[in-house]
Amino acid sequence: MLLYFRMAFLLCISLYTTRVVIKALGIDDYGIYNVVGGFVTMFSFLNVSLSAGTSRYIAYALGAGDDGELMDVVSTCKLAHLIIAIFVLFVGETLGLWFVLTRMQIPPDRMTAALWVYQCSVLASVIMIWSVPYNALIIAYERMSAFAYISVFEAVLKLSMAYVIMLNLGDNLIIYAVLLMVSQLLVRMIYTTYCGKKMEVAIVSVAYHPRLFKELLSFSVWNLWGSLASVLSSQGLNVLLNIFFGTAVNAARGISITLRSAVLHFSGSFQTALNPQIIKSYASGDDSLMHSLICRGSKFTFMLLFCICLPIMLEVEFILVFWLAEVPKYTSLFIRIILCNCIIDVMANPFMTGMAATGNIKFYQSVTGGLLIAIVPIAYVVLLCGGVPASVFYVQFIISLIVFIVKMYIACMMLRLSLRQYFRLTIQPCLLVGVVCCAIMFTIKSFLPESVICSMVIIGSSVIFSMIIVYFMGLTSCEQFFVKKKLSVMVMRLRECLTSR
């Protein structure tokens, strides 16, 4: 709940920050920041794979109750992330720098600013990589309040920096890139200090433990394939859009991804709290609890995200005009496709957590990664044949749907989870909620004229109808009883608070 309310606050800050940044930078400079800064994340796919391994091994050691193993895991993870940070820095200053200088479509007069953005993004990535073990400790120990408070501080810090660039103290793009790098460093120092004071295991020094290092490397190598495919399917499309259509389309994509990221944080908050429990239940040998967490995790994630995405997709043009002073072409269409795609993606996340708990991800990652990595070459062919900018996201959506089905079959088989049980407990209620909500809301929308008041009515009614339909059609009787019990406790406490005053 702390993470959920934190994200409601962060969503407002994130969206407003984007509005301020676009106004200060302009569409072209915002597009440059999005494509150049986003390109750096393509180098951090190694970090993504190691992050999953770090979280898995720390949570597993906690679930097994082995303090000595936990200390060895943390020290080994620190060494692994130090190595990968150095590697990313080397690749970024050689291959990455060459690509930015010779292959990206950047106006000549903005190349210097683009290089500043690139260098700051590389340094920020290195800082982020080194801090992963500390973030993993906070999540594994389920210190969600600290995670929430620090995230809120980070969002407020970014909003403050957005206002700084509006003062026009120089080249706004360069100033913004430098400030974001400084904010990354400051936040990482806070995470490190908190872990050092609250968790004794966090202060262990870097050390090499051959067995653990080999296991972590083996796990990460196969996870690397899935991480690389995921990054390429996102940032690779961004680079393709830059090559074929220029920075203005990158700006539209950047706005879409900003909104997607803000929305995903709601489901991400829920999954951040859920993932350690899935791994710990496996480590303790409680398969029944693990299966229940996976099924309910997929269902609740879908429903949380659907209740947020439906009003956005229904009234995206109204939201964009209200949100941004200037809306790049294609933005509304990009948002609708990307949100549909992310709903599919988040439902599969509990599968990956379950597979990570077993440590046996070779087959899972090789198959799903192979499908995901096909997105970029297929999109490239489509663009060569005259495809419009949105066509790359249609390709991504279709393949993501195929990948979800494949993930479901593989995970159910390897985790000994009944496919029929997953379909009955998760897929069936999600489909029912989705179809009924869309049918009702699109019917209402078709009868209302286009106006500000009608748009606000549609947004409000879609949220209300979605919550009602989720409660009556998406939840089991036990889950409904749990919700009613919690609501009654909240009402009782509110009355006591008002009475005492």
N, C-alpha and C positions, 0 to 999 in steps of 0.2 A: 504493500500500500504506500509506503514511503517513496519507493521508486516510481510508482504510478502517478502520485500527486506531483512529484518532482518533475516528471515529464510533461504534465499539463502546463506547469510553469515554464519549463524549458521550451516547449513548443511555441508559446507566445513570444518568448524572447528571440528564438531562432528565426522565426518568420519576420519579426520586426527588424532584426539585425540585417537580414538579407535585403529588405527594402531600403534601409539606410545605406548599406554598402553599394547597392546598384545605383542609387541616386548620386553617391559621391564619386564612384568610379566611372559610371557610364556603361552602356551595354558592351561595347568592344573590349574595354579593359576588364570588365567582369568575365567576359568570355575567355580572355587571355589567362586570367587567374585560374579559371576553372579547368582549362585544358592543360596548362603547364603544371599547376599544383597537383591536379589529378593524375598527370602522367607519372609523377614521383611515386604515387601509391602502387604503380605497377612493379616497382622494385621491392615493395614491402610484402610481396606475397610470401616470401620466406618467413617474415615475422608472423604473418597470419597463421601459418602452419605450426610454427613453434609455440605460438600463444595457445593454440588448442591443446598441444601436448603439455604445456606448462600447467594449464588449468586442470587437465585430466589427472596428471600425476600428483598434484598437490591435493586435489579433492579426494583422490583414491587413498592417499596416505592418511588423510584425516578420517575417512570412512573406516579404514582398517585399524585406526588407533595406534599407529606405529610412529612415535615421536622421533626416533632416530632416523627412520626412513624419510620422514618429512624434512628434517634438516638437510639430509643428503640431497633430496630432490631440489630444494630451494637453491642450494649452493651450485648444483649442476646446471639448473635452469639459468642462473645468473651468468655462468660461463658461456652457455650456449647463446644467450642473447647478446653478450658482449662480442662474440665472434661474428654473429649475423649483423650487428650494427656496423662493425668495421667493413664487412663485405658489401653492405648496401651503400656505404659511403664511397667505397672504391668504384663500384659499378655506376653509381650516380654521377661521379666526376669523370667518368670515361665514356662508356657507351651511351648513357642517358644524356650527357651534355652534347655529344655529337648529334644525337637524334634531334634535340631541340634546335640546334644551330642549323641543321641541314634539311630536315624533313617537315617540320611544322610550318603551317601557314600563319606567320605572324608579321604584321606590318613592320617594315624596316625601322621606322621611327620609334617603335615600341619594343624593339629587341632588347635594349639595355634593361628596361623595366622587367621584361619577361625573364631575363637571366637572374635578376635580383629575386624574383618570385621563385625561380627554380632552386637557387642556392638556399634560400630560406626554407623551402619545402623539404629539401634533402636533410638539412640540419634538424628540422622539426621531426622528421621521420626517424632519424637516429636517436633523438631524445625519447621518442615514443617507444621504440624497440627496447631500449634499456630499462624502461619503467614497467614493462609487461609483467615480470614476476611479482611486483608489488601490487599491481591491480588484481592479479590472479589470487593473491593471498587474501585481499579484502573480500573478494567474491566467495572464495572457498570457505572462509570463516563466517560468511554471511553477515558481514558488517554493513548492511544496506544503508543505514543512516549516514555513515561516513561517506559512502559512495554517492548518496543523494546530495549531501551538503556540498561536497567538493565539486560535483557536476554543476550545481546551481551557481556556485562561485565562478566557475569557468565560463558559463553562459553570460553572466553579468559582466565579466571581464571582456568578453568578445564584443558585447554591446557597447561598452565604454570605448573600446578601440574603434568601433565603427563611427562613433561620434567624433573621435579625435581626427579621423581623416577628413571629416567635413569641414575642419578648420582651414583646409588647403595650405598646409605648412610646406608643401613641396609636391613632388610626384606622389599622388595619392596611392597608386598601385604599389610602389616601392615601400612607402610608409606602412601600408596595410600588411604587406608580407612580413616585414620586420617585426611589427607588433604581434602578429600571430605566432611567430617563432618564439618571441619572448614570453608570450602567454603560455605556450606549450611547456617551456622550461620551468616557469613558475609553478604551474599546476603539477608537473611531475615532481618537483621538489616537495610540494605539499604531500603528495601520495607517499613518497619515500620517508618523509619525516613522521607521518602518521603511523606507518607500518613499523618503523623503528622503535617508536614509543609504546605501541599497543601490542605488538607481536614479537616475542623474543626470537622466534625463528627467522624473522626478517633481517636480523643483523649478522647472520652467518656470512662468512667471507666466500669469495669465489673459489671453487674447488673442483677438481676433476675426479669423478667416480666412474671408472670404466664401465661397469655393468649398467648403471643408470644412464650414462651418456649414450651408450649403445642402444638401449631401449628407447630413449627419447629421440635419438636420431632416426631409428627404424620407424617409429611411429610418425615422426615429422616428415620423413621422406615421402611416405604414401599420402599423408595429409597435404604435403606440398603440391602434389598433382591437382588435388581438388581446389586448393587455394589459388594456384596459378590459373586454373580454368575459370574460377569465379572472378578473379581480378581482370583477366583478359576479356571476359564477356561483358564487363562493365566499362573499364577504362579503355579497352581496345575499341569499343564502339565510339567512345568519345573522341579518340584519335582519328577514327575513320570519318566521323562527322566533320572534324576540323579539316582533314585533307580534301574532302569532296565539297564542303559547303562553307567553310570559314568560321571565324570566331563568333559571329552573330548567332549561328545555330548552336554553338557550344554554350552560349549564354542561356538559350532556351532550355537546353539539356541540364545546365547547371542549376537553374531555378527548379526544374522538375526533380532533380536529385536532392536538392535542399529540402523540398517539401516531403519527398519520399523518406529521407533520413529522419526528419522530425516525426513523421507518422510512425516509422519503424521503431523509434525509441520507446513507444508505448508497449509494443509487443516485446521489444528487447528487454525492457525493465522486468516484465513478467518472466521471461526466459532466463534472465540473469539470476533471478531468485530460484528458478526451477532447476537449472542445470546441475548445481552441486548436489541436490537431493537425488537426481537420477543416478549420478555417479556413485554417491555414497550408498544408495540402496543396492546397487550392483555389487559394490565392494563388500557389503555385509551379507550378501547372498539372498536378498529378498527380491526375487524375480517378480513376484506378484505386484509388489509396490512399484517396481520399476515400470512394468507394463501399464499400470494404472496412470502413473505420472506421464508416460509418453502419450497415451491416448487422450487424457484430459489436457495435457500441455498443448497438443496440436489443436484440439477443439477450442479451448479458451483463447489461444493465441489468434486463431481465425476470427472468433467472435469479437474480441477486443479491437482487432484491426478493421474488421468489416464495419463496425459501428462508426468508426472514424472516417474510413475511406468512402463510404456510400454518399454522405452529404457533400464531400469534396468533389467526387466524380459527377454528381448531379448538377452542381452549381460552380464548376471550376472557373468559368469565365467571370462570374460575379466576384468570386473570391480573389482572383488575380487582379481585377481592376481595383478592388478595395485594398488589396495588399500592396501592389506595386504602382509606382507612378507611371512606368513605361513597361509594357509587356511585349517581349520579343515574339516574333511569329513562330508558330508551331507549339508554343508552350502548353496550351490547354490540352492538345492532343497527346503530347508526350506524357503529361501527368496522368491522364486516364489510362494509357497503356501500361505505364510503369507501376502504377498502384495496383492494377490487376495482377501484374507479374509478381510484385512483392507479397501479395496475399498468398499466392501459391508457394513462394519460397519459404515464408516463415512457418508454414504448416509442417514443413519437412525438417525443421531445425531440431526438434526432439529426437528424430531418428539419428542424426549425427551425434548427438550427445550420448545416446544409448550405445552406438557403435564405438565411440571414443572410450566409453567406460570399459568395454571388453578389451580394448587395445588392438583388436583385429580389424583394421580398416582397409587392408590391401585391396580386396575385391571391390568393396563399396566405393572407394575413392577412384580406383582405376576405371570403373565403368561409368560412374556419374561424371567424373572429370573429363573423360573422353567425349561424352555428349556435350558438356558445357563448352569445351574448347572449340567445338565446331561452330559456335555462334558467329565468331568474328569472320572466318573465311566465307561462310554462307552469306553473311551480311555484305561482305566485300563484293561477292559475285552479284548480289542483288543490286548494289549501287552501281557497279560497272554496267549493268543492263538497263540503267536509267531509273533506278528506284528513288523514291522521294525520301526525305530525312526520316519520316516515321517508319519506313519499311524495316529499318534495322531493329526497331523495338518490337515490331510484329514477329520478326524472326526469333528474337530473344524470348518472347512470350510463348510461342509454340514449342520451342525446345525446352523451356523451363517446365512446361506442363508434362512433357514426355519424361523429363528428369525426375519430377515428383513421383510419377507412377513407378519408375524404376527404383527409386529410393525406397518407396513403400514396400515393394516386393522383397528387395534385398534385406532391408532391416527386419521385417517381420520374420523372414526365414532364419536369419542369423541370431536374432534375439529370442527366438522361440515364442514370438507373439502371434497369436491367431489373426490371420488376415481378415477373417469374418468378424472377429471381435473388433478389430480396428475400424472396419467399414461400418459396423453397427454403432459403435460408440463415438466415432469421429466423423467419418465422411458423410454418413446419412444425415445427422442433425445439421451439419454445416451446409450441405446442399439444400436442405429444407429451408433453413433460415435465409440463405442467399436468394433462392428463387422467390419465396413469398415476399421478402422485403423489397426486392427489385420490382416485382410485379405491382405491388401497392404504390410504391413511390413514383415509378414511371407513369402509372395511370394518373396519379394526382398531378404530376408535372405537366402532362399533356393537356389538362383542362385549365391550367392557370396561365395567364398572360405573362410576358416577360416584363418584370418591374423589380425594383429594389425590395418592396414589401413582400412580393410573391417569392422572391429568392430567399429571403429570410424565413418565410413560412416553410418553404421546402426544406431548408437546412434544419430548422428546429423540429419539424414533424418527422423527418427521416431519422434523426437521433432518437426521438421518443418511440416511434414505431419499431425501430431496430432493437431497442432495449426490451420492449414488450415482447416482441416475437422471439428474441433470444431467450427470454425467461420462460415462456410457455412452450416453445417448440425446440429450443436448443439445449435446455437443461433437463436432467433426470429429476425424478421426484425428490431424491436425496439431496441433490444439488440445490433444488428450489427451497427445500427446508433449511438448508445451511444459509442461503441468502436471506431468507425471512428472519432467521434467528439473529444473524449479524445486524440486519437493519433494525430489528426491535431493540437490540442492545444499544445501538447508536442513538436511536430516538430516546431511549430511557436515559442515557447519559446526558443528552442535550437538554432534556426536561429538568434533570437534577441540577445541571449547570445554571439554567435560567431561573430555577426556583431559589437556588442559593444566592443569586444576585438580588 
